[in-house]
Amino acid sequence: IETEPEIVQHMWANAEFMRAGLKRLGFHTGNSNTPIIPVIIGDDFRTVMAWHALIEEGVYTNPVLPPGVPPGSSLLRTSYMASHTEAH
């Protein structure tokens, strides 16, 4: 990280690209300002169905349901790395 700061910059650029894109599409991403971006769905069943649909398409996310979050705030936890591309 110290010898290649551009890797960290690329990771942050990827996270901001995704955060902006998710918001533009109408997704609620909360107040996250890290490369771990929640997609807050709210309903447990809809969250699990969205997670399953993404897994079927090869997109890995983590569903987070109560008691991991308060009732009514289920979400998909997405993470972004420097190795991701805009195509990913």
CORGI-V360467 format. One record per helix or strand of 3 or more residues. SS is the DSSP state (a for helix, b for strand). FROM is the first residue (numbers start at 0). TO is the last residue. If there is no record, write none. Layout:
BEGIN
SS_FROM_TO, SS_FROM_TO
END
This chain:
BEGIN
a_4_23, b_35_41, a_43_55, b_61_63, b_73_78
END
